[in-house]
């Protein structure tokens, strides 16, 4: 299933594609960075996806960027209220 709900209206802008088996979620990069910025303001350890964002590692270096620990990423993103 392809979900472009969070990219509509931003066509031509940088996008992020999250893939899980046959499912794809395409979101505007600005939304994703806003989520990560919010995570930086929490007391979470700078590890996993937050560490890579904080130090500008990971997806800034390679494309496509592969999340090495899906479960850590899911756990971290679940901390957002």
C-alpha positions as CSV (number, residue, x, y, z in Angstrom):
1,X,0.0,0.0,0.0
2,X,1.3,3.5,-0.9
3,X,0.4,6.3,1.4
4,X,1.2,9.9,0.2
5,X,-1.0,11.7,2.7
6,X,1.8,13.6,4.4
7,X,3.5,14.6,1.1
8,X,0.5,16.1,-0.7
9,X,1.0,19.7,-1.4
10,X,4.8,19.4,-1.1
11,X,5.5,17.7,-4.5
12,X,8.9,18.6,-5.7
13,X,10.2,19.2,-2.2
14,X,12.5,16.7,-0.4
15,X,10.7,13.6,0.6
16,X,11.2,10.7,3.0
17,X,10.0,7.2,2.1
18,X,9.4,4.8,4.9
19,X,9.2,1.2,3.7
20,X,7.9,-1.8,5.6
21,X,7.6,-4.9,3.4
22,X,4.9,-4.0,0.8
23,X,3.8,-0.7,2.6
24,X,5.3,2.7,1.8
25,X,4.7,6.0,3.6
26,X,5.9,9.1,1.8
27,X,6.2,12.2,3.9
28,X,7.6,15.7,3.4
29,X,11.1,15.9,4.8
30,X,10.0,19.0,6.8
31,X,7.5,17.0,8.8
32,X,10.1,14.3,9.6
33,X,12.7,17.0,10.7
34,X,10.0,18.6,12.9
35,X,9.4,15.3,14.6
36,X,13.2,14.8,15.2
37,X,13.6,18.4,16.4
38,X,10.9,17.7,19.0
39,X,12.7,14.5,20.1
40,X,15.9,16.5,20.6
41,X,14.0,18.6,23.2
42,X,13.2,15.5,25.3
43,X,15.4,13.8,27.8
44,X,16.0,10.8,25.6
45,X,19.5,9.5,25.1
46,X,21.2,10.6,21.9
47,X,21.2,7.2,20.4
48,X,19.8,5.6,17.3
49,X,17.9,7.9,15.0
50,X,18.2,10.9,17.3
51,X,22.0,10.5,17.5
52,X,22.3,10.3,13.7
53,X,20.1,13.4,13.3
54,X,21.9,15.3,16.1
55,X,25.3,14.7,14.6
56,X,24.1,14.9,11.0
57,X,25.1,11.3,10.3
58,X,23.2,8.5,8.5
59,X,20.8,9.7,5.9
60,X,22.8,12.9,5.3
61,X,25.7,10.7,4.0
62,X,23.9,8.0,2.0
63,X,20.7,7.6,0.1
64,X,18.7,5.5,0.7
65,X,19.4,5.7,4.4
66,X,18.7,2.4,6.1
67,X,17.6,2.4,9.7
68,X,19.7,-0.3,11.4
69,X,17.4,-0.8,14.3
70,X,13.8,-0.6,13.4
71,X,12.7,-1.4,16.9
72,X,14.8,1.3,18.4
73,X,13.5,3.8,15.9
74,X,9.9,2.8,16.6
75,X,10.5,3.0,20.3
76,X,12.0,6.5,20.0
77,X,9.2,7.8,17.7
78,X,6.6,6.4,20.1
79,X,7.9,8.8,22.8
80,X,6.2,11.7,20.9
81,X,2.9,12.8,22.5
